[in-house]
Structure formats: structure tokens, C-alpha cells
Amino acid sequence: MDFNDNKYDIRFVANYLRKSRAESMKDLEKHRMILTDLCHKYNFRFVEYLEVGTSDSIEMRPQMSKLLKEIEEGVYDAVCVVDYDRLSRGDMGDQDRIIKTFKKSETLIITPDKFYDLNDDVDDEMVEFKGFLARREYKMITKRLRQGKKIGARQGQWTNGIPPFPYVYQSYKDKFNKKGLVVNDERLLIYREMIEMALLGISPQKIAESFNKRGMLTPKGNYWSNTAIQRLITNEIHLGKIISNKTQGDGHKNKRPNAKEYRVLPKSEWVIVENCHEAVKTLEEHEKIIYIINQRQKVPVKCRKQTHSLTGLVKCAKCGHSHSLHTVDGCVYIKPCWYKDRLGNKCRNSGILSDTLEKIILNEISKYKNEFINSTCETDTQLYDRISSMIHDNEVLLAKYQKALDTVNDSYDLGDYGRDEWLKRKEKWNKAIDSVTTEIYELKKQLQATQQKNNEERLENLLYFFDNITAAADGKERNDLYKTIIECIFYQRDGDSINVNIIFR
């Protein structure tokens, strides 16, 4: 091929590298060397896009998604790949998207053997044919992998990724189970303690707290959670079984458009193979634990949500979590703060009778009204500064979360951990980023409202509140009145000492 053809002016290119399931990092390095030599030979300036993953879908390949966006913006003259199928083995929708993107931006595709101009009819047909063959090959490979996984499970082999605690894969010290699970003796001591505590009726939450307080962390060095404990003590794999065919379809959050709907299959359709590895609990222990957990579960008795005067307004001044309300013998109470840290330490902010707290709040609102009438806009400035400080703190936190997400993606690109671990970590930080972003958005709305609302409007709302609060007997009506002037109420009680800090709108 002749890159010196005056028809094309190729200067700035993207080198796209993708490691498939069957390849090693050595294969990836070999492909990198081929593309780098190609760029040096023809004096191309290049940027590298490295993808370490097995998905055929563009949506599951962040580097490909990023590259396509930049191709659409006309950033590159060409994209270099060792073979066309590195770009996509996806369905017709994905392949059509790639072809249209390259055509519209007039971006070339370069391989060591040929360059393709998709606006040329001959090259366009050749690429479509290569895409068809690549897709067919990928479907055959994935079909064989699925079949191999199913057959392996039916033969009692472990085919489900990381083994559940306390098992490890194939070997531990002098133990060996070809393509199966063996027990890690050190972990077994911890697991058996879980089982013994569960049999005594101790909840998974309390078991997790006990382990965390004693520094008995998970194999990855994290705190135990009640969910992790419950899954382990109820898992039938610990009975020595291999269970497959429990679900059907794709349950991933970012699943392909043509993926089958995820559903849990009835137990009659499960494939259960007995005596595949050493059991770490007995059937009697398992059934007793299931019975205890089922007995512990409570059925909700309220069929509708009841709104009280202070619903959604009271926050704990110690930890910032919201206080809930409940009714006992016709009296409404602010419940003690429910929050516990991962070690099981309670916040210990006491509860209070709702009527008692409401009297204190009304007194504080009355003071605020009098001070407001007799003062300048000092209160406005304090609120503005407080909200601005909260926005700043959340923006600092957001930057930390985004940096953590970038580190996760970089580590995945470098092959530090597999796709499943990457997706789990990525989802964790994306959720944290979404939560903080939402909080910043809400705070900025409050800040804007603070700037826009003048003292005259605030005074009008305060006067309206006092004109109507006494006559309002319905909890919903009183709650609506409070929310016209109050953003939230920070409440703290230590014995008989009660402190209330009201954030006014």
C-alpha cells in the first residue's frame, strides 16, 4: 500500500489496541509494537487507545466510545488497528454506527496490510464483509464458551469466577481439586464462627459488626457487611454442591439492546451437582439458618405513609442523617437516630416527643421573626455563606471521587484486575459521583433561591406562617406550612439538654 498517495493527507492518527479473552498481555505488546512501527515508518503522530476487555458491545468499551466521539469531532485523519475486527465484533447496530462515523468524518482505517476509505465503494463492501465474518467468529467463540461453562458445571467443576469464602480455586497447601474448590483452613475458622453465631440467632448485621470490631476483615481487607454475611451463611455451595442454570438473560445495568430479559428460573430448572467439593456446613445447619432468617423478617403493617408536622424536616446534628417519626398510643415521637457506622457504633442522638420539639421550634421561629424584622439582611448573608461552604465541600469531595474513578479505569487498562472487578468498582464510584453531583445541584438551587428571595418575601412568608399555623390541625397542612419557611432542622439531645438549629429558606 502507498501512504504517500497525494489523495490522502495523513498526519495525526489514533492507535486502537484491544486485548481479547484468549490473548495475553504479551500479545497486546506485540500489537502495540506493530502499530508503533507503522506510525514511525510513515511519520504519523499518534495517540494510543488501550482496551482490555472481552465485550463485543461498544457501550461496554469505554475507550471505543471515547474514540468514536473524537472521530465524530474530526480529531484524527485515520485509526490504526492490527486488523479490522479489533474495532468491532458487535451486532449490526454497532457495526453500522462505526461505519457511519468513519464515513461522515472521512476518517480512514489503516491496518498493516491495507488502508480503507469507507467512502470508496470497494473498501466499503470489503469492510462490511470483514465485519460479517468477525461477528460470526465471535458468536461461535462465545457459544463454545457458554457451552463449556454449562458442561463444566454439570461435571462438578467451578466455572463461576471468584470462589465464595472460605473456598479457593483448585489448590491450598496439600489439598488439590482439579477445576474445583478447596477449603482455605484459616478462612474456615472464620466461616465456622459465622455459622455458629447464626445458629444462636445472631443477625448478619451483628455478626458483621463483631468481626469488624475485632479487625477480622474480608480477604480484600474491607469491612464485612450484613449483606455479605447473609449471602455466605445461606449459600448452598457451602454444602458441597455446584448449582447452575439459576438465571437466564443479561442482568447487567448497561446490557446490550438485543440482550434477553434477565429472570430467575424456578428451582425445578436448576442443575444441582452434589458432592463436588468439601462441605463446610451440614444440611441441618443450613436449614435451621434459613428458618431463623425467615422468622426474623417482618411484614410491613402500614399500608400508607402518614405525614406529621415535622416529616422530612428533622436531621441529626451529630451525624447529619434524617430522623424518622413513629406513633405510639396516639402520640407522635421523633425516633432516636438510627445511624450506625461500619463498626456498629450508634450515633446515640436520643428521641423526643414530637409536640415537645415542635414547641421549641415554634419558639425559635418566633425569635427569628422578631430578629428579622429588627435587623438588616445579616441572616441572608449567613445562610448564603453556609450554603456556599457546603457546595465547596461537596465539590472537593466530587473531585476526589472522580480521581478515584480515573484511577480505577487506569488500573483496568493496565490489567491490574479483571472486568468483573472493574465493573463493580466503577459502579461504586459512579454512584458516589451521582450522589454528590445531585447534592451540589440541590445546594446551588438553594443558593440561587437565597440570592433571588428578598427580605420582603421572607417576611411575607413568616407572617403567613404565623397567621395559619395555629388553625392548621392536619399534619400534612402543618408540614406544608413549615416547609414554606424552613429548609431543615438540626436537632441534638443530650439528656435534658436539647439544641435546635433551624436552617431557614
KEFITI-88625 format. One line per field, with one value per residue (C-alpha): x, z, y; residue number from 1. Coordinates in nm, 3 decimals. Layout:
c1: [X ...];
c3: [Z ...];
c2: [Y ...];
resi: [NUM ...];
***
This chain:
c1: [0.000 0.118 0.065 0.243 -0.055 -0.143 -0.509 -0.478 -0.307 -0.247 -0.069 -0.248 -0.384 -0.527 -0.381 -0.658 -0.547 -0.786 -0.699 -0.950 -1.035 -0.796 -0.496 -0.225 -0.061 0.234 0.001 -0.108 0.255 0.320 0.023 0.145 0.488 0.335 0.126 0.406 0.647 0.380 0.343 0.720 0.762 0.519 0.583 0.232 0.178 -0.041 -0.246 -0.299 -0.635 -0.596 -0.894 -0.855 -1.188 -1.396 -1.727 -1.845 -2.076 -1.950 -2.137 -1.924 -1.597 -1.521 -1.213 -1.402 -1.687 -1.437 -1.259 -1.583 -1.680 -1.345 -1.368 -1.708 -1.538 -1.279 -0.981 -0.797 -0.709 -0.710 -0.736 -0.469 -0.557 -0.377 -0.692 -1.036 -1.214 -1.034 -1.281 -1.594 -1.735 -2.064 -2.410 -2.520 -2.622 -2.273 -2.102 -2.335 -2.256 -1.881 -1.908 -2.129 -1.896 -1.590 -1.776 -1.920 -1.588 -1.392 -1.158 -0.951 -0.894 -0.533 -0.405 -0.050 -0.177 -0.418 -0.589 -0.964 -1.159 -1.521 -1.643 -1.495 -1.750 -1.493 -1.347 -1.695 -1.806 -1.484 -1.526 -1.888 -1.780 -1.497 -1.743 -1.982 -1.704 -1.576 -1.926 -1.982 -1.649 -1.725 -2.067 -1.913 -1.646 -1.897 -2.131 -1.848 -1.756 -2.116 -2.143 -1.810 -1.923 -2.252 -2.083 -1.817 -2.082 -2.267 -1.941 -1.898 -1.632 -1.621 -1.697 -1.835 -1.532 -1.403 -1.497 -1.711 -1.540 -1.380 -1.301 -1.015 -0.974 -0.800 -0.532 -0.445 -0.127 -0.151 -0.513 -0.593 -0.921 -0.871 -1.104 -1.286 -1.290 -1.081 -1.115 -0.873 -0.823 -0.753 -1.069 -1.268 -1.224 -1.387 -1.666 -1.749 -1.775 -2.028 -2.232 -2.221 -2.330 -2.611 -2.736 -2.758 -2.995 -2.742 -2.834 -2.597 -2.566 -2.443 -2.207 -2.057 -2.018 -1.849 -1.597 -1.526 -1.464 -1.215 -1.032 -1.141 -1.178 -1.270 -0.996 -0.975 -0.923 -1.271 -1.529 -1.791 -2.149 -2.473 -2.548 -2.217 -2.265 -2.622 -2.519 -2.240 -2.442 -2.731 -2.525 -2.583 -2.237 -2.108 -2.298 -2.055 -2.285 -2.234 -2.554 -2.603 -2.886 -3.031 -3.086 -3.142 -3.069 -2.849 -2.892 -2.620 -2.712 -2.561 -2.679 -2.695 -3.022 -3.074 -2.996 -3.251 -3.452 -3.299 -3.508 -3.454 -3.550 -3.763 -3.567 -3.709 -3.496 -3.170 -2.888 -2.755 -2.449 -2.381 -2.050 -1.830 -1.606 -1.568 -1.878 -1.825 -2.172 -2.431 -2.773 -2.932 -2.733 -2.828 -3.200 -3.200 -3.030 -3.282 -3.567 -3.420 -3.376 -3.729 -3.872 -3.680 -3.828 -4.118 -4.415 -4.490 -4.814 -4.862 -5.043 -4.998 -4.750 -4.866 -4.741 -4.680 -4.596 -4.220 -4.196 -3.883 -3.750 -3.556 -3.190 -2.943 -2.697 -2.437 -2.420 -2.645 -2.884 -3.259 -3.470 -3.784 -4.113 -4.347 -4.673 -4.713 -5.054 -5.167 -4.851 -4.602 -4.233 -3.909 -3.723 -3.361 -3.106 -3.085 -2.739 -2.455 -2.104 -1.944 -1.817 -2.171 -2.120 -2.453 -2.495 -2.682 -2.883 -3.194 -3.553 -3.819 -4.195 -4.286 -4.510 -4.223 -3.983 -4.246 -4.293 -3.918 -3.918 -4.212 -4.031 -3.716 -3.920 -4.082 -3.737 -3.620 -3.922 -3.857 -3.486 -3.563 -3.796 -3.548 -3.231 -3.076 -3.001 -2.734 -2.926 -2.932 -2.554 -2.508 -2.731 -2.559 -2.214 -2.328 -2.468 -2.161 -1.936 -2.142 -2.115 -1.737 -1.702 -1.910 -1.711 -1.387 -1.544 -1.661 -1.307 -1.178 -1.444 -1.370 -0.999 -1.078 -1.285 -0.998 -0.760 -0.999 -1.017 -0.638 -0.575 -0.817 -0.638 -0.309 -0.458 -0.437 -0.773 -1.039 -1.353 -1.594 -1.389 -1.356 -1.733 -1.800 -1.554 -1.669 -2.033 -1.938 -1.765 -2.027 -2.297 -2.089 -2.033 -2.405 -2.500 -2.260 -2.350 -2.718 -2.635 -2.438 -2.725 -2.977 -2.748 -2.695 -3.071 -3.096 -2.817 -2.995 -3.320 -3.134 -2.998 -3.333 -3.561 -3.558 -3.635 -3.983 -4.078 -3.930 -4.123 -4.441 -4.390 -4.321 -4.634 -4.841 -4.696 -4.794 -5.138 -5.218 -5.013 -5.242 -5.556 -5.390 -5.480 -5.396 -5.037 -4.998 -5.116 -4.882 -4.592 -4.655 -4.654 -4.324 -4.166 -4.255 -4.002 -3.771 -3.512 -3.423 -3.392 -3.074 -3.167 -2.949 -3.040 -2.802 -3.009 -3.232 -3.026 -3.198 -3.036 -3.213 -3.056 -3.305 -3.191 -3.445 -3.528];
c3: [0.000 -0.067 0.209 0.001 -0.235 -0.273 -0.247 0.133 0.381 0.685 0.975 1.306 1.386 1.674 1.751 1.887 2.079 2.226 2.418 2.362 2.606 2.457 2.432 2.685 2.768 2.554 2.252 2.334 2.348 2.012 1.858 2.012 1.856 1.512 1.519 1.665 1.393 1.133 1.264 1.278 0.922 0.779 1.030 1.178 1.508 1.718 2.036 2.183 2.297 2.502 2.574 2.798 2.782 2.609 2.535 2.175 2.262 2.213 2.526 2.734 2.583 2.722 2.506 2.185 2.290 2.357 2.025 1.823 1.983 1.888 1.535 1.501 1.602 1.325 1.561 1.360 0.996 1.045 1.300 1.302 1.407 1.359 1.195 1.121 1.368 1.653 1.601 1.642 1.653 1.772 1.623 1.304 1.500 1.644 1.312 1.132 1.389 1.334 0.955 0.955 1.196 0.978 0.659 0.790 0.930 0.626 0.865 0.723 0.876 0.849 0.902 0.837 0.507 0.376 0.433 0.395 0.277 0.363 0.117 -0.155 -0.265 -0.294 0.052 0.198 0.069 0.188 0.539 0.557 0.456 0.715 0.978 0.894 0.928 1.253 1.404 1.300 1.453 1.778 1.810 1.761 2.026 2.283 2.210 2.276 2.596 2.722 2.633 2.804 3.118 3.131 3.068 3.329 3.590 3.516 3.569 3.911 3.802 3.931 3.644 3.827 3.881 4.231 4.474 4.777 5.115 5.262 4.937 4.693 4.341 4.277 4.547 4.901 5.066 5.026 4.903 4.531 4.340 3.964 3.826 4.159 4.503 4.812 5.163 5.297 5.655 5.801 5.643 5.754 6.121 6.049 5.840 6.109 6.362 6.129 6.120 6.498 6.563 6.306 6.470 6.801 6.635 6.599 6.299 5.998 6.094 6.445 6.307 6.068 6.348 6.571 6.302 6.210 6.571 6.613 6.292 6.114 5.768 5.431 5.211 5.028 5.353 5.364 5.643 5.643 5.563 5.673 5.305 5.258 5.578 5.488 5.142 5.284 5.559 5.319 5.015 4.915 4.758 5.115 5.128 4.868 4.570 4.234 4.121 3.769 3.541 3.817 3.592 3.229 3.027 3.098 3.431 3.370 3.413 3.073 2.882 2.504 2.337 2.195 2.524 2.669 2.967 3.298 3.509 3.792 3.692 3.922 4.138 3.939 3.641 3.834 3.768 4.106 4.127 4.471 4.642 4.420 4.700 5.078 5.262 5.538 5.695 5.734 5.573 5.920 5.998 5.663 5.705 6.062 5.950 5.668 5.917 6.165 5.891 5.758 6.109 6.162 5.855 5.933 5.716 5.698 5.884 5.745 5.415 5.362 5.451 5.722 5.722 6.053 6.118 6.113 5.850 5.636 5.828 6.130 6.086 6.344 6.443 6.528 6.203 5.956 5.893 5.892 6.196 6.134 6.324 6.467 6.660 6.997 7.173 6.968 7.042 6.770 6.857 6.686 6.690 6.813 6.532 6.356 6.207 6.282 6.139 5.986 6.329 6.469 6.679 6.727 6.680 7.015 6.950 7.166 7.053 7.176 7.177 6.854 7.036 7.272 6.982 6.788 7.079 7.083 6.704 6.714 6.982 6.766 6.461 6.669 6.778 6.419 6.304 6.565 6.488 6.117 6.146 6.359 6.164 5.822 5.586 5.816 5.830 5.450 5.441 5.698 5.503 5.174 5.328 5.483 5.157 4.964 5.210 5.170 4.789 4.814 5.043 4.806 4.502 4.676 4.750 4.387 4.262 4.490 4.365 4.000 4.064 4.223 3.915 3.685 3.891 3.862 3.483 3.453 3.667 3.450 3.135 3.285 3.365 3.743 3.778 3.563 3.400 3.676 3.946 3.726 3.669 4.043 4.136 3.851 3.960 4.319 4.222 3.961 4.230 4.466 4.190 4.101 4.468 4.524 4.188 4.286 4.624 4.457 4.215 4.501 4.702 4.402 4.361 4.727 4.677 4.377 4.572 4.857 4.618 4.449 4.752 4.915 5.274 5.185 5.052 5.358 5.594 5.397 5.433 5.805 5.867 5.659 5.862 6.199 6.071 5.977 6.191 6.496 6.296 6.098 6.272 5.992 5.994 5.618 5.625 5.914 5.739 5.422 5.628 5.796 5.458 5.329 5.571 5.680 5.481 5.761 6.141 6.305 6.637 6.920 7.261 7.546 7.850 7.928 7.710 7.375 7.098 6.779 6.480 6.209 5.853 5.714 5.349];
c2: [0.000 0.354 0.609 0.870 0.888 1.256 1.162 1.141 1.370 1.150 1.316 1.254 0.907 0.703 0.360 0.138 -0.172 -0.428 -0.743 -1.024 -1.303 -1.559 -1.324 -1.243 -0.911 -1.029 -1.038 -0.685 -0.567 -0.731 -0.546 -0.219 -0.267 -0.336 -0.017 0.196 0.080 0.157 0.514 0.569 0.437 0.692 0.974 0.963 1.140 0.914 0.878 0.531 0.390 0.072 -0.156 -0.461 -0.640 -0.902 -0.734 -0.702 -0.410 -0.055 0.059 -0.177 -0.050 0.298 0.357 0.274 0.504 0.783 0.722 0.731 1.061 1.213 1.072 1.241 1.568 1.521 1.487 1.217 1.160 0.781 0.500 0.227 -0.130 -0.463 -0.599 -0.460 -0.693 -0.508 -0.225 -0.434 -0.782 -0.638 -0.666 -0.494 -0.184 -0.138 -0.205 0.033 0.303 0.258 0.266 0.577 0.757 0.689 0.781 1.106 1.228 1.095 0.913 0.627 0.283 0.163 -0.192 -0.318 -0.468 -0.206 0.122 0.154 0.456 0.377 0.641 0.419 0.155 -0.127 -0.063 -0.021 -0.363 -0.526 -0.383 -0.498 -0.850 -0.850 -0.729 -1.014 -1.272 -1.119 -1.120 -1.481 -1.588 -1.402 -1.566 -1.911 -1.840 -1.713 -2.005 -2.253 -2.070 -2.081 -2.449 -2.521 -2.340 -2.533 -2.867 -2.789 -2.705 -3.030 -3.217 -3.058 -2.806 -2.449 -2.207 -1.902 -1.678 -1.597 -1.878 -1.785 -1.751 -1.972 -2.159 -2.108 -2.247 -2.583 -2.593 -2.493 -2.627 -3.007 -3.001 -3.025 -3.041 -3.014 -2.742 -2.740 -2.576 -2.648 -2.506 -2.245 -2.369 -2.023 -1.880 -2.184 -2.086 -1.750 -1.905 -2.159 -1.876 -1.709 -2.029 -2.083 -1.722 -1.750 -2.072 -1.884 -1.638 -1.354 -1.137 -1.094 -0.723 -0.813 -1.078 -0.821 -0.567 -0.826 -0.922 -0.559 -0.455 -0.739 -0.647 -0.968 -0.816 -0.967 -1.124 -0.789 -0.601 -0.444 -0.434 -0.708 -0.604 -0.770 -0.850 -1.032 -1.232 -1.332 -1.446 -1.662 -1.831 -1.910 -2.017 -2.382 -2.406 -2.447 -2.778 -2.918 -2.851 -2.682 -2.508 -2.372 -2.258 -2.038 -1.735 -1.652 -1.339 -1.037 -0.859 -0.602 -0.237 -0.147 -0.453 -0.467 -0.363 -0.714 -0.893 -1.133 -1.010 -1.118 -1.355 -1.601 -1.954 -2.174 -2.418 -2.711 -2.595 -2.557 -2.802 -2.922 -3.149 -3.298 -3.379 -3.160 -3.030 -3.038 -2.913 -2.655 -2.678 -2.951 -2.961 -2.939 -2.622 -2.471 -2.539 -2.403 -2.080 -2.035 -2.087 -1.831 -1.571 -1.624 -1.589 -1.266 -1.098 -0.867 -0.786 -0.411 -0.324 0.027 0.035 0.409 0.676 0.915 1.274 1.451 1.815 1.758 1.483 1.520 1.820 1.690 1.592 1.464 1.737 1.472 1.274 1.459 1.168 1.224 1.134 0.932 0.960 0.697 0.683 0.511 0.510 0.810 1.016 1.104 1.067 1.167 0.834 0.814 0.844 0.507 0.556 0.311 0.320 0.011 -0.095 -0.089 0.226 0.403 0.776 0.789 1.102 1.046 1.078 1.318 1.370 1.550 1.803 1.896 1.953 2.146 2.390 2.456 2.503 2.747 2.945 2.959 3.065 3.342 3.467 3.456 3.662 3.931 3.945 3.950 4.246 4.441 4.355 4.401 4.112 3.960 3.632 3.621 3.654 3.379 3.141 3.230 3.167 2.839 2.704 2.825 2.641 2.322 2.349 2.392 2.088 1.875 1.993 1.892 1.553 1.522 1.586 1.308 1.066 1.150 1.097 0.761 0.663 0.765 0.552 0.255 0.294 0.336 0.028 -0.172 -0.051 -0.169 -0.510 -0.480 -0.655 -0.821 -0.692 -0.801 -0.629 -0.319 -0.300 -0.336 -0.063 0.159 0.127 0.214 0.540 0.631 0.603 0.820 1.078 1.083 1.130 1.420 1.578 1.570 1.723 2.006 2.066 2.093 2.322 2.550 2.572 2.674 2.928 3.074 3.091 3.263 3.522 3.579 3.585 3.926 4.019 4.138 3.792 3.619 3.845 3.782 3.403 3.434 3.638 3.394 3.104 3.258 3.357 2.995 2.754 2.771 2.695 2.410 2.084 1.839 1.705 1.742 2.104 2.193 2.020 2.223 2.546 2.460 2.388 2.737 2.888 2.603 2.409 2.166 2.141 2.012 1.853 1.720 1.588 1.500 1.407 1.705 1.939 1.999 2.206 2.306 2.483 2.580 2.645 2.892 2.929];
resi: [1 2 3 4 5 6 7 8 9 10 11 12 13 14 15 16 17 18 19 20 21 22 23 24 25 26 27 28 29 30 31 32 33 34 35 36 37 38 39 40 41 42 43 44 45 46 47 48 49 50 51 52 53 54 55 56 57 58 59 60 61 62 63 64 65 66 67 68 69 70 71 72 73 74 75 76 77 78 79 80 81 82 83 84 85 86 87 88 89 90 91 92 93 94 95 96 97 98 99 100 101 102 103 104 105 106 107 108 109 110 111 112 113 114 115 116 117 118 119 120 121 122 123 124 125 126 127 128 129 130 131 132 133 134 135 136 137 138 139 140 141 142 143 144 145 146 147 148 149 150 151 152 153 154 155 156 157 158 159 160 161 162 163 164 165 166 167 168 169 170 171 172 173 174 175 176 177 178 179 180 181 182 183 184 185 186 187 188 189 190 191 192 193 194 195 196 197 198 199 200 201 202 203 204 205 206 207 208 209 210 211 212 213 214 215 216 217 218 219 220 221 222 223 224 225 226 227 228 229 230 231 232 233 234 235 236 237 238 239 240 241 242 243 244 245 246 247 248 249 250 251 252 253 254 255 256 257 258 259 260 261 262 263 264 265 266 267 268 269 270 271 272 273 274 275 276 277 278 279 280 281 282 283 284 285 286 287 288 289 290 291 292 293 294 295 296 297 298 299 300 301 302 303 304 305 306 307 308 309 310 311 312 313 314 315 316 317 318 319 320 321 322 323 324 325 326 327 328 329 330 331 332 333 334 335 336 337 338 339 340 341 342 343 344 345 346 347 348 349 350 351 352 353 354 355 356 357 358 359 360 361 362 363 364 365 366 367 368 369 370 371 372 373 374 375 376 377 378 379 380 381 382 383 384 385 386 387 388 389 390 391 392 393 394 395 396 397 398 399 400 401 402 403 404 405 406 407 408 409 410 411 412 413 414 415 416 417 418 419 420 421 422 423 424 425 426 427 428 429 430 431 432 433 434 435 436 437 438 439 440 441 442 443 444 445 446 447 448 449 450 451 452 453 454 455 456 457 458 459 460 461 462 463 464 465 466 467 468 469 470 471 472 473 474 475 476 477 478 479 480 481 482 483 484 485 486 487 488 489 490 491 492 493 494 495 496 497 498 499 500 501 502 503 504 505];
***
